[in-house]
Amino acid sequence: MKIDNDQVRRLAALELNAATYSGALNADEWDGATLPRRGTPIYDINGTVLFHRFAVKNGRAGAGFVDVAGHEALGAPLLAASWGAPWNQAELKKAAIAAVTKGKRRLKFTRTRFVAYSYPKLALQLLNGKEEVAMVELFTWKRVPAPPTGKKPRKPLEPENFERWSLLDEMPRSKQLSRSRNFQKRLEVWDKAEKRKANRKFLYDRVSLAAFKSFVIKNPFVDTWEVHYSKRSTDHHVCFELRGQETNVWCVGASTQMLLDFYRYEYTQTRLAVELGLGTAANPNGLPYSRVGDVVDVVEAMSSNALDCTMVVNPGWTTFRNELKQNRPLISFVPGHSRTVVGYTRTRLLLPSVLAFRGLLVFDPWPPNAGVITRWENFDTQTYQYAYTSAVTLA
């Protein structure tokens, strides 16, 4: 089901208010943050609007963005929120066009659109009418390859590292139906809350905890943990460092680097690329699905077996929560991409209906040479294929 712009903006404001009120998002950053009248529509490869990205600003506190579903098959309105990574649609479009048209005076196009060419990785698509002229990956400004032809069919949701693919077309029908039901239930909660609220002065263009209080009947429940140097969290802050992938296909190398860095095993991505078989910086390649087990071998080998690494297939919420409660970060594979997970949050509000949220703190190595921290990624809207846990076995 397509969700119109007014509905998307309303949901963005409501979800951000709820997340900030519950304590999942930092009130110093988000309370008072404003949303533009329109977000940037991000399309699926099949041409359907997948989600909208809203640039969020809050005076001296800085800027960030929030992703809100444009299709109910994603499972929930709020997909992800990130602070400190501003979204400038105009500047990104300008840079992408400049990269793809450089030295090509006759390149003709009539419109552009942002595309999740390999969700959550983004590109700008240049079109002449309905025909694609070019597609260029954001931040790397590399041409996204055309759809493969003559290749042996692969399994759904197992794309190569730099392959365009449709999330909606490859998502199993049963999952689409289940997530659509969950999305509708979420909307019903908000509808009930708004009908109950007598005072209609709530602003849908900003986060306002003072205005949102009238929605909440009961104090919120929150359960949160972020990785620290030790389990004693009273006297220090989050202990994890973001590493951007050094090529557009070295997400596994960067994720492995971040995990090993936490345990004080410092290796360059170039060295880890050799161990993982990812080629060189000049001629890089990604890790194929047939070799996902190599991550276990490399983590253990590079720690001289001081770390016991385990690959978990189709990890559930308890896998992430239990490991993080033990102060252990994880590597996480989603279709076509690898990141690290270093924290979680569970919140629950009574509006009058129960409004729950489960989020992961993701240190994502994409975009290359920068990366981005997402606090939080909605666990119930993503597909987690593999997780890699690590525990110290030698002291």
N, C-alpha and C positions, 0 to 999 in steps of 0.2 A: 504494500500500500504506500502510495506517495504521500508525504507529509508536507503541507504548504509552509511558506516562510514564516507566517505569523505564528503557527503552531510550534515550529522549531524554535523560534526566538522565545516564546513563552516557556517552553520546556527547558531551554538553556538557563533562563533566569531562575526558575523554580528549583531545578536540580543543583545549580551552584549555590543557591541560598541554603538548601537542605544540607549539602556537603559541608558548607562553612559553619552552619549552625551546629551540626553534629560534632564538629571538631576534626573532621577528615581533612579539610583544607584550612590553611593558616589564615585566621581572621585578619591579621596584620596586613596580609597581601590582598585578600579577596573581598573583605567587607568594604563596600563603597566602590568596587570595581564596576565599570560601565561596559555595556555591550552595544555594538553598533546596531542600526536598524536591520541590516542584512549581514548574514555570514557569507563565506565563500562556499558555493556548492562544489563538492568533490564527487566526481562521477566514477562509477564502476566502469570497467573496460567495455561492458555491454551497453553503455549509454545511459544507465539508470543512475539517478542521484543517490549516492551511497550515504553521505553525511555532509554536514555543514560545519565549517571551521569559523568560529567567531574570535576575532581579535579582541582581547580584554585589556583595559587600561585602568590604572588606579593611581593617578597623581604621581607623587614621589615614590610610591611603593614599586612602580615599574609596570611591566606588561607581561602578558602571557596569552594563551589561547585555550579554547574549549571546543571539543568535537562533540556534536550532537547528531544523532541518527536522523537520516532523511528517508530511511527505509526500515520498516518494523522487523524485518528478518534479522537485523543486528541484535535484537533481543532486549534493548533498554535504551532510553533516550540519551543518557550521559555515557559517552564512550571513553573519553579521557580528558584530563585537565593538566595543563603544564604552565608553571610560572617561570619567568625569566627567559623564555624563548619567544620573543615577539613574532607575530605573523603579519607581514606586510605584503598583501596580495599584489599591489601595483608594482613594487620593486622587484618581486620575484618574477612576475610576468615579463617585465622589462628585461631582466637579466637572461631569462630563458630565450626570449625572442632574439636578443642580441647574439647569444651563443649559436643558435641554430641558423641564423641568417647571415652570419659573418662570411663575407666574400661571395655571397649568392644574391646578386641584385635582382634576379628574376623570380625569386621564391614568392609565390602568390598564396595568400591565405585570407580568409574573410572573417574568421572568428577563432577564439581560443577557449579552452576550458581546462581546469585542473582535474587530474585523473589519479585515482589510486591504482596505479598500474600493477602493483604487487602489494596489496594492503598490508601494513600501513605506509609503505613507501609511495611518494607522490611524484608526479610528472606534469608538465604542461603539454597539452595536445594542440597542435595547430591544424585547423581544418579549412578547406576550401569547399564551401557548401557542406555536403555530407562526407566528402572524401578527406582522409587524413593526409596532411602534407608532411608532418613530422611529429614526433613525440620525444621530449627531452626531459631527462630526470632532473628534478630540482636539486640545487646545490652542487652536483657534479657537472651538470650541463652536458651530460653524455646522451647520445641518441639511444632511446630504448629500442631494442631490436624488434623487427616486425614479427608477427606470429610465426612460429616454426612450421615448416611444411616438410612433408615426407619423412617425419620422424616417427618412431614407434610411440604409440600413445602411452602416456604416463598415468599414474594414479591421480585421482582428484586431490587437490590441496597439497601436492608435492611438486611445486614448480622449481625450476632452476633458479639460481641466485639473481639473474638479471633477465628474467622472463616476464612478459606481460601476461596476466591471467585474470579472470573474472571471479571475484569472491562469490557473487550471487549465483553464477552458473555452476560453480564447483561445490557450493555448500549443499550437503545432502538435503533432500526435500523434507525429511522428517525433522531435521534440525531447524530448517526454516519455519516450519509450522509451529514447533515448540517455542522458538524464540518470538514468533509473532504473537503467540498467546501471552507470553510473559510481558511483551511490550504493551499489549492492550490492558493487562492487569495494572501495569504501572500508571497508565493514563487514567484508569478508573480511580486509582487512589488520589491523584491530583484533582480530578473532577469533583470527587466527594469533598476534598478539603476546601476547594474554592466555593462550593455551594454552601458549606457550613459557615464560611467566613462572611460576616455581615458587613464589615468595613472593606469596601472595594478600592482602597487607595494604594494597594500594592503596586509597585513600579516594576514593569517587566523589562526595564532597560538597565537594571543595575542589581548588584548584590546589596541587600539592606537587611541586616540582622534585626534591627529595630522593627521593621515592617513585617518581617517573617515570623516574629514571635507569636503573632495571633494565629498562625497555622498549627502550632505545636501544643498538644495537650500535656505531654509528659516529657520529663527531662530525657535527653538522648542517651543511648548506650553507645559506647565506642570502645573498641579493642584494637590497639595499634602497636606495631613494633617495627623499628627500623634498625638495620644492622649497625652495631657499634664495635669498638675495639674489644670490648668484653661485654658480658651480660649486665654489668653494672652501668646503668644508663643515667645515673644522677649527676655525674660530674664531667660529661663530655658529650660530643655531638655525633652525628652520623659519620661512620668511618668507612667511606667507600669513594673511589675516584672514577669519574667518567673518562672513558677512552673512545675517541672517535675512530672508526675503522679507516685505515690508511688507503684503501682502495674501495671501490663501490661494491666489491664482492667478498670482502674480508670480515664480514660481521662475526663469523665463528671465531676467527683469530682474535678480534678485539674483545669478544665476550670471554674467551679463555684467558686473555691477558688480564682483564679486570678481575676475574675470579682469583687467579694466581697472585695478583698484586695484593689482594686483601690478606692473603696468607704470607705475604712478604717474600714471594718468589717473583723476582722482577726479570721479565724477558721482553725483548722487543717483539713487535708484531712480525717483523721479517723472520726472526728466529722461529716463532710459533708457526708461521706459514710453512716453513720447511718441514716441521714436525707433523703438521696436519695435511701436508700435500696440497697447499693452496697456491703453488707457483711462486712467482716473484712479483715485486712491486711493478716492474715493467710489463710483465705478462701474467697477471693474476687470474685465479679461478676460484670458484666457490667449492664448498663441501657438498658432494652429491648425497642424496638420501641413502644410497647403498652403503655409505661409510659413516653413518651417524655415530656408530660405536667407537670411532677413532677418538672422539673427544675424551672418553673415559681413559683410554690408553695414554693420551698425551698429558692429561692432568696428573695422572699417577706417575708417569715417567719424569715429568718436569719437576715434580716434588720429591723425587727419589723414593716414591711409595710412602711418603709421610702422609699423603692424603688418600683416603679411600673414596673413589668416585663411583657413583652409581647412576645409570641411565634409567629413568622412569618413563614408560610409555603412557601417553594420554593422562598426564598428571591432573589430579583433582585439586580442589581448594585445600584439602587437608595436607597434601604433600607440601605445598608452598608454606602454609601456616606453620606446620610442625617444624620444618627446617629453619624457618626464620625465627621462630621462638627459641631455637637453640643457637641463635646468632650465626647462622650459616647461610650465606648468599647462594643463589642457584643460577645456572645458565638455563635459559628457556628458549625452546624452538617453537616458533609459530610458522605457518606456511611460508616458505621461501626466505625466512629471516631468523636471526639469532640475537638475543639480548640477555641482560642479566637482571635478576629480580632481587631486590635488597630490602624490601619492606612490605607490609600489608596493613590494611585497615578494614575493620568490620564496623558498620554503624547501623543504628536502628532508631527511627523516630516513630512516634504515634501521632497521626495527623488529624482525623481519628483512625484511619486504617494504618496498618504497619507499613512503613516505608524503609526497606533495608537496602544496604549497599555493601558490596565487597570489592575492594580495590587492591591493586598491586603497585608498588613503587618500582618503576622500571628505569634502569639505566640503559638507554638504547644507543648503540654505536653509530646509527644512521641519523642524520646525514654524515657522510665521510668527513674526517678530520675535525669534527665538531661533536656530534652526538647530541642527544637531548634527554633530559630527565622528565619523566611523566609521573606526576603525583596527583591523580591516581589513574591507572588503567582499569576500566571496569572488567572484572574477571569474567562476568557472565556474558560478555559480548565478544570475546576473543576465542580463538581455537588454539589450545595448547597441545602440541603434538609430543614433545619430549621435554623432560626436565633433567638436569644433571645436578645431583647433590654431591657434596664433598664434606668429609669429616676427618679430622686429624686423628691418626692412629698411632703416630710416633711423637714423642716429646723429647 
